[in-house]
Amino acid sequence: MDWGKSKVKFENFIVLSLIILACILVYYFHFVLRTGIIITHFFYIPIILSAVWWKRKALWVPFFLAGILFLTDLINPIDKNPWVDDFFRSVVFISVSIITIILSEQIEKSRNLLENSEKKFRSVVESAIEAIITTDESGRVIFVNKSFEKIFGYRKDEIIGKTFEIIMPPQYRDKYAKIFNKFNEKSKDEYYNKTLELTALRKDGTEFPFEMSITSWEVNDQTFITAILRDISERKEAEKTQNILSAIVKGSDDAIIGKDLEGNILSWNRGAEIIYGYKAEEVIGKSISIIFLPNSDELSEVLQQISNGKSIKHYETKRVTKQGDIIDISLTVSVIKDFRGKIIGVSSIGRDITHEKKVKAALAKSEAQ
């Protein structure tokens, strides 16, 4: 059943029933009891109810009831001069109706604005990829969004009403309680507008790292705390992998160099320092041409191939060290792309093969003799 239509029918029935009852009372007092004293206080019930429910459409009600008073006095006059009383009663009926309509429309407008704001808020909150949780001042959960359910594995009906400790690993609960109490005590400056890195507990018992921003707000002197939580497991794994790769690069004996598409040096590892003789701080930001042979077109040719998306593997070339020595290098040059697949830089791995070439040359000379 459509509750909206049923509600309208019910309101119409009540108001019309009260109007009919008012007419009956007027008839009873005026024609049966033959008295000019009519209990018009009852008229205010249908007048006010119709104004609240029907708004401006209800203006006919006070006019109709006022018309009933005038009509009965016209058909069956009892008092000598009833028109003055009827006029003042009518003015009061209409005034009460207009005032009630104005107030009712203002209240409905405010309610609609509040409902629209709440819908927008819920739409934003429910579509957020971060988990959002709100607790009351006792720590009991009163709201979670869909991302919270997805990240933590709880349905809303499983978490609402529980304390926030349910998502906290036992070993960290004292720390969380300290943060929570700070907000309840209004001494939240230590955590306000800050992002905290902590550990949370899923429904299945697994722990994971997350970032949390937390704030508090008050309604009717009651404090509520809202936290926005972001699962950073993937980022932490990426950082771990990056640290491992960085350690490998730093510890490698090969010269591993990062450059932009103009050939400017962005990174320079320990192997490059050993092979070419330059410290990283001496070359970062400078052109890689400082280790190329003078008057060589090799750099422009390599950058052209890289800009076309072509990598260069295991080709032998010559380079110049800081001391001016010319050395033989086995080089692999690769493109660096961003997450959209756009080429943003160049990575090269070079190995000093000067000694190897000398040994090979010596062997070849020995065999030739």
MIFIFI-738769 format. One record per residue (C-alpha): residue number from 1; x, y, z. Coordinates in Angstrom, 3 decimals. Layout:
REM MIFIFI-738769
 resi       px       py       pz
  NUM        X        Y        Z
...
***
This chain:
REM MIFIFI-738769
 resi       px       py       pz
    1    0.000    0.000    0.000
    2    1.230    3.518   -0.886
    3    1.673    5.179    2.514
    4    1.789    8.670    0.976
    5   -1.651    8.337   -0.640
    6   -3.123    6.692    2.466
    7   -1.791    9.545    4.621
    8   -3.408   12.165    2.372
    9   -6.736   10.320    2.442
   10   -6.582   10.081    6.235
   11   -5.854   13.827    6.595
   12   -8.690   14.718    4.221
   13  -11.091   12.496    6.141
   14  -10.151   14.019    9.516
   15  -10.450   17.648    8.368
   16  -13.702   17.120    6.498
   17  -15.144   15.197    9.462
   18  -14.256   18.043   11.819
   19  -15.776   20.614    9.455
   20  -19.005   18.586    9.292
   21  -18.992   18.299   13.097
   22  -18.524   22.089   13.367
   23  -21.544   22.601   11.105
   24  -23.582   20.214   13.260
   25  -22.603   22.121   16.422
   26  -23.623   25.426   14.824
   27  -26.982   23.963   13.833
   28  -27.518   22.419   17.275
   29  -26.738   25.618   19.229
   30  -28.491   27.952   16.802
   31  -31.597   26.041   15.772
   32  -32.136   23.476   18.548
   33  -30.954   25.329   21.654
   34  -31.757   28.691   20.017
   35  -28.810   30.458   21.585
   36  -26.378   32.841   20.004
   37  -23.587   31.496   22.177
   38  -21.648   29.133   19.904
   39  -18.524   27.301   21.027
   40  -16.350   28.535   18.146
   41  -13.188   27.332   19.874
   42  -13.833   23.992   18.218
   43  -13.473   25.684   14.797
   44   -9.786   26.204   15.384
   45   -9.124   22.443   15.260
   46  -10.048   21.941   11.563
   47   -8.640   25.401   10.717
   48   -5.216   24.632   12.201
   49   -5.054   21.013   11.020
   50   -6.009   21.946    7.450
   51   -3.433   24.778    7.444
   52   -0.697   22.380    8.620
   53   -1.617   19.606    6.181
   54   -2.929   21.480    3.135
   55   -0.942   24.724    3.415
   56   -2.391   27.504    1.192
   57   -5.078   25.223   -0.180
   58   -6.624   25.326    3.299
   59   -7.598   29.023    3.137
   60  -11.133   28.075    2.099
   61  -11.715   26.394    5.498
   62  -11.840   29.575    7.685
   63  -13.869   31.363    5.001
   64  -16.292   28.453    4.840
   65  -16.750   28.270    8.620
   66  -17.119   32.057    8.842
   67  -19.722   31.831    6.081
   68  -21.640   29.211    8.112
   69  -21.830   31.645   11.054
   70  -23.097   34.485    8.856
   71  -25.560   32.213    7.058
   72  -27.122   30.834   10.239
   73  -27.527   34.345   11.685
   74  -29.056   35.446    8.404
   75  -31.552   32.549    8.269
   76  -32.382   32.456   11.955
   77  -31.253   35.628   13.745
   78  -31.328   35.304   17.527
   79  -29.279   38.220   18.848
   80  -30.115   41.752   17.813
   81  -26.758   42.532   16.228
   82  -24.760   39.307   15.643
   83  -22.793   40.637   12.638
   84  -20.122   42.384   14.698
   85  -19.296   39.215   16.638
   86  -19.380   37.145   13.465
   87  -17.050   39.604   11.756
   88  -14.440   39.525   14.545
   89  -14.667   35.743   14.761
   90  -14.141   35.504   11.004
   91  -11.103   37.795   11.154
   92   -9.605   35.630   13.909
   93  -10.340   32.415   11.948
   94   -8.648   33.749    8.827
   95   -5.695   35.225   10.770
   96   -5.073   31.972   12.621
   97   -5.210   30.058    9.324
   98   -2.788   32.455    7.544
   99   -0.302   32.474   10.439
  100   -0.413   28.684   10.710
  101    0.089   28.318    6.955
  102    3.110   30.660    7.001
  103    4.698   28.849    9.943
  104    3.906   25.433    8.462
  105    5.475   26.354    5.111
  106    8.591   27.675    6.835
  107    8.900   24.498    8.877
  108    8.412   22.325    5.780
  109   10.983   24.382    3.857
  110   13.513   23.959    6.672
  111   12.754   20.246    6.878
  112   13.215   19.844    3.116
  113   16.527   21.695    3.247
  114   17.641   19.471    6.102
  115   16.549   16.322    4.270
  116   18.318   17.422    1.074
  117   21.474   18.219    3.016
  118   21.326   14.838    4.703
  119   20.811   13.091    1.341
  120   23.808   14.912   -0.149
  121   25.884   14.101    2.925
  122   24.945   10.426    2.802
  123   25.560   10.311   -0.956
  124   29.074   11.711   -0.509
  125   29.833    9.551    2.520
  126   28.484    6.341    0.990
  127   30.400    6.889   -2.265
  128   33.700    7.610   -0.487
  129   36.423    4.992   -0.972
  130   37.620    5.604    2.590
  131   35.969    3.893    5.545
  132   33.992    6.368    7.663
  133   32.879    5.561   11.199
  134   31.069    7.689   13.796
  135   30.809    6.885   17.503
  136   29.060    8.536   20.408
  137   30.903    9.769   23.481
  138   30.795    6.288   25.053
  139   32.607    4.821   22.048
  140   29.609    2.976   20.593
  141   29.342    2.956   16.819
  142   26.325    4.826   15.433
  143   27.264    5.004   11.742
  144   29.529    3.326    9.184
  145   29.572    3.711    5.403
  146   29.715    1.057    2.670
  147   33.492    1.282    2.320
  148   33.805    0.452    6.019
  149   31.794   -2.735    5.443
  150   33.999   -3.634    2.472
  151   37.323   -2.917    4.192
  152   36.559   -4.424    7.607
  153   34.181   -7.215    6.559
  154   31.366   -6.245    8.959
  155   27.775   -5.593    7.922
  156   26.201   -2.466    9.379
  157   23.879   -4.457   11.628
  158   26.906   -6.317   13.027
  159   28.852   -3.171   13.977
  160   26.203   -0.581   14.940
  161   25.908   -0.431   18.721
  162   29.273   -2.134   19.325
  163   32.248   -0.276   20.783
  164   34.983    0.916   18.447
  165   37.420   -1.510   20.112
  166   35.993   -4.289   17.940
  167   38.162   -3.077   15.042
  168   41.278   -2.516   17.137
  169   43.979   -5.163   17.729
  170   44.205   -5.949   21.484
  171   47.813   -4.729   21.720
  172   46.839   -1.258   20.439
  173   43.579   -0.696   22.328
  174   45.190    1.386   25.081
  175   46.626    3.709   22.440
  176   43.242    4.083   20.724
  177   41.531    4.678   24.059
  178   43.980    7.510   24.761
  179   43.134    9.175   21.428
  180   39.401    8.699   22.020
  181   39.575   10.167   25.527
  182   41.495   13.198   24.258
  183   38.560   14.097   22.005
  184   36.011   13.495   24.750
  185   37.987   15.730   27.102
  186   38.053   18.467   24.420
  187   41.882   18.373   24.524
  188   42.198   17.204   20.947
  189   44.920   19.581   19.652
  190   47.443   16.735   19.690
  191   45.485   14.891   16.978
  192   43.401   17.625   15.316
  193   44.036   18.089   11.573
  194   46.632   15.308   11.666
  195   46.821   12.004    9.828
  196   47.696    9.071   12.056
  197   49.181    5.781   10.867
  198   47.844    2.892   12.932
  199   46.861   -0.769   12.711
  200   43.294   -2.097   12.504
  201   41.616   -5.478   12.825
  202   39.277   -6.999   10.249
  203   36.370   -9.290   11.074
  204   38.404  -12.301    9.893
  205   41.141  -11.457   12.408
  206   43.713  -10.105    9.966
  207   45.524   -6.893   10.823
  208   46.325   -4.166    8.312
  209   47.872   -0.678    8.358
  210   45.676    2.364    7.819
  211   45.714    6.145    7.902
  212   43.157    7.898   10.083
  213   41.900   11.469   10.257
  214   39.676   12.117   13.262
  215   37.394   14.938   14.344
  216   34.641   15.557   16.890
  217   31.357   17.466   16.800
  218   28.547   18.210   19.219
  219   24.753   18.030   19.108
  220   22.701   19.009   22.159
  221   25.821   18.946   24.366
  222   26.594   15.371   23.298
  223   29.967   14.702   21.684
  224   30.335   12.531   18.589
  225   33.581   11.397   17.002
  226   33.997   10.723   13.292
  227   37.061    9.014   11.839
  228   38.037    8.610    8.194
  229   40.175    5.517    7.640
  230   42.167    4.640    4.532
  231   43.606    1.166    3.964
  232   47.278    1.694    3.094
  233   48.267   -1.975    2.797
  234   49.091   -1.650   -0.914
  235   51.055    1.535   -0.344
  236   53.054   -0.062    2.457
  237   53.826   -3.067    0.238
  238   54.862   -0.705   -2.554
  239   57.089    1.222   -0.133
  240   58.615   -2.049    1.046
  241   59.297   -3.103   -2.554
  242   60.653    0.364   -3.347
  243   63.001    0.198   -0.367
  244   64.269   -3.206   -1.467
  245   64.812   -1.981   -5.035
  246   66.457    1.171   -3.746
  247   68.821   -0.907   -1.616
  248   69.655   -3.084   -4.619
  249   70.327   -0.026   -6.778
  250   72.431    1.644   -4.107
  251   74.455   -1.498   -3.468
  252   74.955   -2.483   -7.107
  253   78.445   -2.310   -8.626
  254   76.858   -1.427  -11.964
  255   76.273    2.222  -12.803
  256   72.502    2.757  -12.563
  257   71.499    6.239  -13.702
  258   68.090    7.887  -14.033
  259   67.606   10.728  -16.521
  260   64.782   12.879  -17.885
  261   63.957   13.068  -21.590
  262   66.421   15.956  -22.046
  263   69.267   13.849  -20.682
  264   69.537   15.600  -17.310
  265   70.675   13.329  -14.472
  266   68.027   12.564  -11.839
  267   69.651    9.721   -9.900
  268   73.193    8.397   -9.601
  269   74.040    5.305   -7.566
  270   77.197    4.153   -5.804
  271   78.196    2.016   -8.803
  272   78.109    5.108  -11.028
  273   80.307    6.946   -8.524
  274   82.865    4.122   -8.624
  275   82.869    3.711  -12.404
  276   82.781    7.367  -13.480
  277   84.473    9.011  -10.487
  278   81.749   11.645   -9.866
  279   79.867   11.879   -6.558
  280   76.066   12.046   -6.863
  281   75.919   15.630   -5.616
  282   78.365   16.640   -8.355
  283   76.185   15.469  -11.236
  284   72.519   15.513  -10.139
  285   70.734   18.050  -12.372
  286   73.553   18.162  -14.926
  287   73.491   16.731  -18.450
  288   74.608   13.100  -18.911
  289   76.780   14.416  -21.746
  290   79.577   14.989  -19.207
  291   80.489   11.291  -19.497
  292   80.076   11.092  -23.306
  293   82.974   11.417  -25.703
  294   83.446   14.965  -27.019
  295   81.768   15.768  -30.357
  296   79.708   12.563  -30.180
  297   76.192   12.304  -31.606
  298   75.460    9.243  -29.493
  299   73.416   11.077  -26.824
  300   70.965   12.619  -29.294
  301   70.587    9.263  -31.079
  302   69.881    7.423  -27.809
  303   67.362   10.027  -26.649
  304   65.630    9.861  -30.040
  305   65.225    6.092  -29.763
  306   63.957    6.400  -26.200
  307   61.404    9.074  -27.157
  308   60.107    6.587  -29.743
  309   59.630    4.027  -26.992
  310   62.560    1.805  -27.976
  311   64.863    0.320  -25.352
  312   68.525   -0.494  -26.071
  313   69.971   -3.694  -24.657
  314   73.579   -4.724  -24.126
  315   75.335   -2.481  -26.532
  316   78.983   -1.592  -26.090
  317   80.162    1.996  -26.111
  318   82.775    4.268  -24.591
  319   82.498    6.814  -21.799
  320   84.757    9.419  -20.155
  321   85.455    9.396  -16.404
  322   85.992   12.425  -14.187
  323   89.733   11.816  -14.436
  324   89.519   11.969  -18.245
  325   90.022    8.246  -18.800
  326   88.124    6.606  -21.646
  327   86.517    3.340  -20.572
  328   84.498    0.622  -22.290
  329   80.913    0.206  -21.088
  330   78.263   -2.467  -21.719
  331   75.011   -0.520  -21.566
  332   71.286   -1.248  -21.340
  333   68.954    1.741  -21.711
  334   65.238    1.471  -20.837
  335   62.290    3.831  -20.950
  336   60.509    4.958  -17.756
  337   56.716    5.359  -18.037
  338   54.135    6.825  -15.699
  339   50.874    5.078  -14.722
  340   49.233    6.279  -17.947
  341   51.961    4.734  -20.090
  342   53.529    8.077  -21.001
  343   57.340    8.081  -21.338
  344   58.753   10.377  -18.672
  345   62.398    9.390  -18.380
  346   65.326    7.077  -19.094
  347   67.071    4.459  -16.981
  348   70.475    3.076  -17.885
  349   72.538    0.269  -16.422
  350   76.218    0.348  -17.343
  351   78.957   -2.151  -16.586
  352   82.649   -1.339  -16.927
  353   84.089   -3.913  -19.368
  354   87.416   -2.166  -19.929
  355   89.384   -4.904  -18.161
  356   87.457   -7.652  -19.951
  357   88.185   -6.098  -23.348
  358   91.863   -5.758  -22.503
  359   91.993   -9.410  -21.463
  360   90.187  -10.475  -24.638
  361   92.522   -8.341  -26.737
  362   95.557   -9.842  -25.019
  363   94.249  -13.380  -25.584
  364   93.512  -12.630  -29.213
  365   97.024  -11.209  -29.680
  366   98.552  -14.224  -27.940
  367   96.600  -16.652  -30.115
  368   97.570  -14.716  -33.219
  369  101.255  -15.074  -32.338
***
